[in-house]
Amino acid sequence: MTTSPGEGLLAVLYRSRALGLLGPGPVERHVEHAEALGDVSGRPTGTALDLGSGGGVPGLVLALRWPGTAWVLLDAAERRVAFLEDALRHLGLTDRVRAVCARAEEVTVRGLVARESVELVVARGFGPPAVTAECAAPLLALSGRLVVSEPPAPEAGRWPPEPLRELGFVARAAAAAGLSFAVLDKVAACPPRLPRRAGRAARQPLF
């Protein structure tokens, strides 16, 4: 019997959880969360990137959802990237999805992803707002979009307008399936001084 893409994805994510790469809770709930993120993202037509892809969500879910898109699953840990590479082979996605092992601050500097070339960046649990925005800004093309999973009741001021404008972003809140997200539209070029050296965004956040 042929395994459907959905069944194959669940099998991959169950393995991810068994390896400690995916958080607790039903695997199906992780898929629903990724689908909700996709609902507020708009449908990309070019390249998308999962920032801190880890155990494969939301990147694997959205790569299957949008078969016309190319994806970069970015993570700094070799173990997680090895899992992602195996998952891509299992799901038959290696023709348009690649797993990249690198720090987010270094990926454009090393030429692994062209600067300001990505249409959509997604992030679930990557880091604080300032770190996530700073790491995504050099990756996103003008008119691109960063979509970030938010806590259940996000505090006001998590995405301050003025510092975000300096990065080229305008932020807005979004919701789907009872979940909260931040959507940051790229309206201006990223400052040439970014990305800063690896770790600076966390040690000296811009906001």
PyMOL commands that set and color helices and strands:
alter all, ss='L'
color gray80, all
select helices_A, chain A and resi 5-18+27-41+59-65+78-91+129-136+161-167+200-203
alter helices_A, ss='H'
color red, helices_A
select strands_A, chain A and resi 47-51+70-75+97-101+118-123+140-149+169-176+179-186
alter strands_A, ss='S'
color yellow, strands_A
deselect
rebuild
show_as cartoon
